[in-house]
Amino acid sequence: MLIRPVRDQCTRSKTGGRTLSLQPREVQEVLDHARLQQGDEQWRAKYGTRAGIEGTIHQAVAVTGIRRARYLGFQKTHLEHVFSAVALNLIRLDAWWNGHPLDRTRVSHLARLGLSLAA
């Protein structure tokens, strides 16, 4: 195995190194165009709506397990979904009335270090 003198400056891997992946020109142009559009305010507003919907779906799955129906039949399954929606609305109302945010935002390592040093 050939050991390069500057490998430790490029990667922590002992066996492999970095790889460069190149897309075909057409694919790369589509990716570049999509990334350019993401800077637009209209795109951000549209994505914010999607993020809110996905957050609601995640909450429904995490809290009520809505992906799996506990009952057989359309009417019972529909009733289960209605109860799940009511439960989510009650959870959200409780959080809003008591001033507790529902989201659990990620705290970076640096912010956690700052919090632990302040304590």
Secondary structure in CASP SS format (residue, H / E / C, confidence):
PFRMAT SS
TARGET T0000
AUTHOR 0000-0000-0000
METHOD secondary structure of the structure
MODEL  1
M C 1.00
L C 1.00
I C 1.00
R C 1.00
P C 1.00
V C 1.00
R H 1.00
D H 1.00
Q H 1.00
C H 1.00
T C 1.00
R C 1.00
S C 1.00
K C 1.00
T C 1.00
G C 1.00
G C 1.00
R C 1.00
T C 1.00
L C 1.00
S C 1.00
L C 1.00
Q C 1.00
P C 1.00
R H 1.00
E H 1.00
V H 1.00
Q H 1.00
E H 1.00
V H 1.00
L H 1.00
D H 1.00
H H 1.00
A H 1.00
R H 1.00
L H 1.00
Q H 1.00
Q C 1.00
G C 1.00
D C 1.00
E H 1.00
Q H 1.00
W H 1.00
R H 1.00
A H 1.00
K H 1.00
Y H 1.00
G H 1.00
T H 1.00
R H 1.00
A H 1.00
G H 1.00
I H 1.00
E H 1.00
G H 1.00
T H 1.00
I H 1.00
H H 1.00
Q H 1.00
A H 1.00
V H 1.00
A H 1.00
V H 1.00
T H 1.00
G C 1.00
I C 1.00
R C 1.00
R C 1.00
A C 1.00
R C 1.00
Y C 1.00
L C 1.00
G C 1.00
F H 1.00
Q H 1.00
K H 1.00
T H 1.00
H H 1.00
L H 1.00
E H 1.00
H H 1.00
V H 1.00
F H 1.00
S H 1.00
A H 1.00
V H 1.00
A H 1.00
L H 1.00
N H 1.00
L H 1.00
I H 1.00
R H 1.00
L H 1.00
D H 1.00
A H 1.00
W H 1.00
W H 1.00
N H 1.00
G C 1.00
H C 1.00
P C 1.00
L C 1.00
D C 1.00
R C 1.00
T C 1.00
R C 1.00
V C 1.00
S C 1.00
H H 1.00
L H 1.00
A H 1.00
R H 1.00
L H 1.00
G H 1.00
L H 1.00
S H 1.00
L H 1.00
A H 1.00
A C 1.00
END
